[in-house]
Amino acid sequence: VKAIAEHCLDNTRSMGVALGPCTVPQVGKPTFMLGDDEMEIGMGIHGEQGVRRGTLQTADEIVDQLIQPILDDIALGGGEVSVMLNSLGGTPLEELYIMYRRLLEVLKQHNVTVYRPYIGRFATSMEMVGASLTVLKLDDELKRLLDAPASTPFFDQGQYV
């Protein structure tokens, strides 16, 4: 199990963007502050500081900023990946699909094929507006494991896969 987990970790990269903070109930105030026209790239799901703040941009520009560090860090060209576009809580599914459209365009430019997309709310940060992008570079073993049925309270992937 440890070897598989490490292999998966070695082939996984994630980046997030926040357009607004979350409020942890025990604290009772936002975990950070952003202006109405600001976004933060690279922030953590628990409100950890990101790598840079900037002016709010279009969905396409945001996807470009999320995927480029991933492409720079791991060789994906010509391969297959699974991608997860995750709402951090306050981002609607429709906006995630707008992001996914651009993600497919960029990956196609790099000769990368999406084997399986996951788009939705998988790991949220209360009501935070934003998204995380996770890319898993696949090999035959990881594809076989990804295709396995799973049923948990928070994730269900049945036999239809």
FIKE-625595 format. One line per 8 residues: their letters; for each residue y, z, x of N, C-alpha, C. Coordinates in steps of 0.2 Angstrom, whole numbers, plus 5000, padded with zeros to 4 digits. Layout:
# FIKE-625595
A> Y Z X Y Z X Y Z X ~ ...;
# end
This chain:
# FIKE-625595
VKAIAEHC> 4994 5000 5004 5000 5000 5000 5006 5000 5004 ~ 5006 5004 5010 5012 5004 5014 5013 4998 5017 ~ 5008 4994 5020 5009 4988 5023 5012 4983 5018 ~ 5010 4983 5012 5013 4978 5007 5020 4980 5005 ~ 5021 4986 5005 5028 4988 5003 5033 4986 5009 ~ 5031 4987 5015 5035 4985 5021 5036 4978 5021 ~ 5030 4974 5020 5031 4967 5020 5036 4964 5014 ~ 5036 4967 5009 5040 4966 5003 5047 4967 5005;
LDNTRSMG> 5048 4973 5008 5055 4976 5010 5058 4971 5016 ~ 5054 4969 5020 5056 4964 5026 5058 4957 5023 ~ 5056 4956 5017 5058 4949 5014 5062 4950 5008 ~ 5066 4955 5007 5070 4957 5001 5077 4958 5004 ~ 5082 4955 5000 5089 4956 5002 5093 4957 4995 ~ 5098 4961 4995 5102 4962 4989 5109 4963 4991 ~ 5113 4961 4986 5120 4962 4986 5123 4963 4979 ~ 5128 4967 4979 5131 4969 4972 5138 4968 4972;
VALGPCTV> 5141 4967 4966 5148 4967 4965 5150 4971 4959 ~ 5155 4975 4960 5157 4979 4954 5164 4977 4952 ~ 5165 4976 4945 5171 4975 4942 5175 4981 4939 ~ 5171 4986 4939 5173 4992 4936 5168 4998 4938 ~ 5170 5004 4938 5166 5010 4940 5162 5012 4934 ~ 5158 5017 4936 5154 5021 4931 5156 5028 4931 ~ 5155 5032 4926 5156 5039 4925 5150 5043 4925 ~ 5149 5047 4930 5143 5051 4930 5144 5057 4925;
PQVGKPTF> 5140 5058 4920 5141 5063 4915 5143 5070 4918 ~ 5139 5072 4923 5140 5079 4926 5147 5079 4930 ~ 5149 5073 4932 5156 5074 4936 5161 5073 4931 ~ 5160 5068 4926 5165 5067 4921 5171 5063 4923 ~ 5171 5060 4928 5176 5055 4930 5173 5049 4934 ~ 5177 5043 4934 5174 5038 4937 5172 5039 4945 ~ 5167 5036 4947 5165 5037 4954 5170 5033 4959 ~ 5173 5029 4957 5179 5025 4961 5183 5022 4956;
MLGDDEME> 5189 5019 4959 5194 5016 4955 5195 5009 4957 ~ 5195 5004 4952 5197 4997 4954 5203 4995 4949 ~ 5207 4991 4952 5213 4989 4947 5210 4983 4942 ~ 5213 4982 4937 5211 4977 4932 5210 4970 4935 ~ 5213 4969 4941 5212 4962 4944 5208 4962 4951 ~ 5204 4968 4952 5201 4969 4958 5193 4969 4957 ~ 5189 4967 4962 5182 4968 4962 5180 4971 4969 ~ 5174 4973 4969 5172 4976 4976 5165 4973 4977;
IGMGIHGE> 5164 4970 4983 5158 4967 4985 5154 4971 4989 ~ 5147 4972 4988 5143 4975 4992 5142 4983 4991 ~ 5145 4985 4985 5145 4992 4983 5137 4994 4981 ~ 5136 5000 4981 5130 5003 4980 5129 5004 4972 ~ 5123 5005 4970 5122 5006 4963 5124 5013 4960 ~ 5125 5017 4965 5127 5024 4963 5135 5025 4964 ~ 5138 5019 4965 5145 5019 4966 5147 5020 4974 ~ 5143 5019 4978 5144 5019 4985 5149 5014 4987;
QGVRRGTL> 5153 5015 4992 5159 5010 4994 5155 5004 4996 ~ 5159 4998 4994 5156 4991 4996 5159 4989 5003 ~ 5158 4983 5005 5160 4980 5011 5167 4978 5011 ~ 5169 4976 5005 5176 4973 5004 5178 4973 4997 ~ 5185 4974 4996 5188 4974 4990 5192 4967 4990 ~ 5193 4965 4984 5197 4959 4984 5200 4957 4976 ~ 5203 4952 4976 5206 4950 4969 5200 4947 4965 ~ 5200 4949 4959 5194 4946 4954 5194 4939 4955;
QTADEIVD> 5188 4936 4955 5187 4929 4955 5182 4927 4950 ~ 5181 4920 4950 5177 4917 4945 5169 4919 4946 ~ 5165 4918 4941 5158 4919 4942 5155 4915 4948 ~ 5157 4909 4948 5154 4905 4954 5156 4907 4960 ~ 5162 4909 4961 5165 4912 4968 5161 4919 4969 ~ 5160 4923 4964 5157 4929 4965 5150 4928 4968 ~ 5146 4923 4964 5139 4922 4967 5139 4919 4974 ~ 5144 4915 4976 5144 4912 4982 5145 4918 4987;
QLIQPILD> 5149 4923 4985 5150 4929 4990 5144 4933 4990 ~ 5140 4934 4985 5134 4938 4985 5128 4934 4989 ~ 5128 4928 4988 5122 4924 4991 5123 4923 4998 ~ 5129 4921 5000 5130 4919 5007 5128 4924 5013 ~ 5129 4931 5012 5126 4936 5017 5119 4936 5017 ~ 5116 4935 5011 5109 4934 5011 5106 4928 5014 ~ 5109 4923 5013 5107 4916 5017 5108 4917 5024 ~ 5113 4921 5026 5115 4922 5033 5110 4926 5037;
DIALGGGE> 5107 4931 5033 5102 4936 5035 5095 4935 5035 ~ 5093 4930 5031 5085 4929 5031 5084 4921 5030 ~ 5080 4918 5033 5078 4911 5033 5075 4910 5027 ~ 5078 4906 5022 5075 4904 5016 5073 4897 5015 ~ 5076 4893 5019 5076 4886 5018 5069 4883 5017 ~ 5068 4879 5012 5062 4875 5011 5057 4880 5007 ~ 5059 4886 5006 5054 4891 5003 5055 4892 4996 ~ 5051 4897 4994 5051 4899 4987 5053 4906 4987;
VSVMLNSL> 5057 4908 4981 5060 4915 4981 5059 4917 4973 ~ 5059 4924 4973 5060 4927 4966 5067 4930 4966 ~ 5071 4929 4961 5078 4932 4961 5078 4937 4955 ~ 5082 4942 4956 5084 4946 4951 5091 4947 4950 ~ 5094 4945 4945 5101 4946 4943 5101 4952 4938 ~ 5104 4957 4940 5103 4964 4937 5110 4966 4934 ~ 5111 4967 4928 5117 4970 4925 5118 4977 4928 ~ 5123 4979 4930 5124 4986 4932 5125 4991 4926;
GGTPLEEL> 5125 4988 4920 5126 4992 4914 5131 4989 4909 ~ 5137 4987 4911 5142 4984 4907 5143 4976 4907 ~ 5138 4973 4910 5139 4966 4911 5134 4963 4906 ~ 5136 4958 4901 5132 4955 4896 5127 4950 4899 ~ 5122 4949 4896 5117 4944 4898 5120 4937 4899 ~ 5124 4935 4894 5127 4929 4895 5131 4928 4901 ~ 5134 4933 4904 5138 4932 4910 5133 4932 4916 ~ 5127 4935 4915 5122 4934 4921 5119 4927 4921;
YIMYRRLL> 5118 4924 4915 5116 4917 4915 5121 4912 4918 ~ 5127 4914 4917 5132 4910 4920 5132 4910 4928 ~ 5130 4916 4930 5129 4917 4937 5123 4914 4940 ~ 5118 4914 4936 5111 4911 4938 5112 4904 4938 ~ 5116 4901 4934 5117 4893 4935 5120 4892 4942 ~ 5125 4896 4944 5128 4894 4950 5123 4896 4956 ~ 5119 4901 4955 5114 4903 4960 5109 4898 4961 ~ 5107 4895 4956 5102 4889 4956 5105 4883 4960;
EVLKQHNV> 5111 4882 4959 5115 4876 4962 5115 4878 4970 ~ 5117 4884 4972 5117 4885 4979 5110 4885 4982 ~ 5105 4888 4979 5099 4888 4982 5096 4881 4983 ~ 5097 4877 4978 5095 4870 4978 5098 4867 4984 ~ 5105 4868 4986 5108 4865 4992 5105 4867 4998 ~ 5101 4873 4998 5098 4875 5004 5090 4874 5003 ~ 5088 4870 4999 5081 4868 4998 5077 4874 4996 ~ 5079 4878 4993 5076 4884 4991 5074 4884 4983;
TVYRPYIG> 5068 4885 4981 5065 4885 4974 5064 4892 4972 ~ 5067 4893 4966 5066 4899 4962 5059 4899 4958 ~ 5054 4903 4961 5048 4903 4958 5048 4907 4951 ~ 5051 4913 4952 5052 4917 4946 5059 4921 4946 ~ 5063 4920 4940 5069 4924 4940 5068 4930 4935 ~ 5071 4935 4937 5072 4941 4932 5079 4942 4931 ~ 5081 4941 4925 5088 4942 4923 5089 4947 4917 ~ 5093 4952 4918 5094 4957 4913 5096 4964 4916;
RFATSMEM> 5094 4969 4913 5096 4976 4915 5090 4979 4917 ~ 5089 4980 4924 5083 4983 4927 5085 4989 4930 ~ 5090 4990 4933 5093 4996 4936 5100 4997 4935 ~ 5102 5001 4931 5109 5001 4929 5113 5007 4932 ~ 5119 5007 4932 5123 5012 4934 5128 5014 4928 ~ 5125 5017 4923 5128 5019 4917 5132 5013 4914 ~ 5138 5013 4913 5142 5008 4910 5146 5003 4915 ~ 5144 5004 4922 5147 5000 4927 5147 4992 4925;
VGASLTVL> 5153 4989 4926 5153 4982 4925 5152 4979 4932 ~ 5147 4975 4932 5145 4971 4938 5138 4969 4938 ~ 5136 4967 4944 5129 4964 4944 5127 4965 4952 ~ 5120 4965 4952 5117 4965 4959 5112 4959 4959 ~ 5112 4956 4965 5108 4950 4966 5103 4952 4971 ~ 5096 4951 4969 5091 4953 4974 5087 4946 4975 ~ 5085 4945 4981 5081 4939 4983 5075 4941 4987 ~ 5069 4939 4984 5063 4941 4988 5060 4934 4990;
KLDDELKR> 5060 4933 4997 5057 4927 5000 5049 4928 4999 ~ 5046 4923 4996 5039 4923 4994 5034 4920 4999 ~ 5029 4923 5000 5023 4919 5003 5017 4920 4997 ~ 5011 4917 4999 5006 4917 4994 5004 4924 4992 ~ 5004 4929 4997 5002 4936 4995 5007 4939 4990 ~ 5014 4938 4992 5019 4941 4987 5019 4937 4980 ~ 5018 4931 4980 5017 4927 4974 5012 4930 4969 ~ 5006 4931 4973 5000 4934 4969 5002 4941 4966;
LLDAPAST> 5005 4945 4970 5007 4952 4968 5012 4951 4962 ~ 5017 4947 4963 5022 4946 4958 5019 4944 4952 ~ 5014 4940 4952 5011 4937 4946 5007 4942 4942 ~ 5005 4948 4945 5001 4953 4942 5004 4956 4936 ~ 5000 4958 4931 5003 4961 4925 5006 4968 4927 ~ 5011 4970 4924 5013 4977 4925 5016 4980 4918 ~ 5015 4986 4917 5017 4989 4911 5020 4996 4912 ~ 5026 4997 4912 5029 5004 4913 5034 5005 4908;
PFFDQGQY> 5037 5011 4907 5042 5012 4902 5048 5008 4903 ~ 5050 5006 4910 5056 5002 4911 5055 4995 4913 ~ 5049 4993 4914 5047 4986 4915 5040 4984 4913 ~ 5040 4978 4909 5034 4976 4906 5033 4968 4908 ~ 5028 4967 4911 5026 4960 4913 5019 4959 4911 ~ 5018 4956 4905 5011 4955 4903 5007 4950 4906 ~ 5002 4948 4902 4997 4943 4905 5000 4936 4904 ~ 5005 4935 4901 5008 4928 4900 5011 4925 4906;
V> 5011 4929 4911 5014 4927 4918 5010 4921 4921;
# end
